[in-house]
Amino acid sequence: MEKRMINLLIIVLRAVVAVANALIAVLELIRELVD
């Protein structure tokens, strides 16, 4: 049971990191477009 919870936490953390990376990439694109 605990192992499943830990796996879920790892999946959620990976998803959060992926979303953060995507947001940073989009922000950099917007910054280049604005310049």
C-alpha positions in Angstrom: 0.0 0.0 0.0 2.8 2.5 0.9 4.7 1.6 -2.2 1.7 2.5 -4.4 1.4 5.8 -2.6 5.1 6.6 -3.2 4.7 5.7 -6.8 1.7 8.0 -7.1 3.7 10.8 -5.5 6.6 10.3 -7.9 4.2 10.3 -10.9 2.6 13.5 -9.6 6.0 15.2 -9.0 7.1 14.2 -12.6 3.9 15.7 -14.0 4.5 18.9 -12.0 8.1 19.2 -13.3 6.9 18.5 -16.9 4.3 21.2 -16.6 6.8 23.7 -15.1 9.2 23.0 -17.9 6.5 23.5 -20.5 5.5 26.8 -18.8 9.1 28.0 -18.8 9.5 27.1 -22.5 6.3 29.0 -23.4 7.3 32.0 -21.3 10.7 32.1 -23.1 8.9 31.9 -26.5 6.6 34.8 -25.5 9.6 36.8 -24.3 11.4 36.3 -27.6 8.2 37.3 -29.5 7.8 40.4 -27.4 11.4 41.5 -28.1 
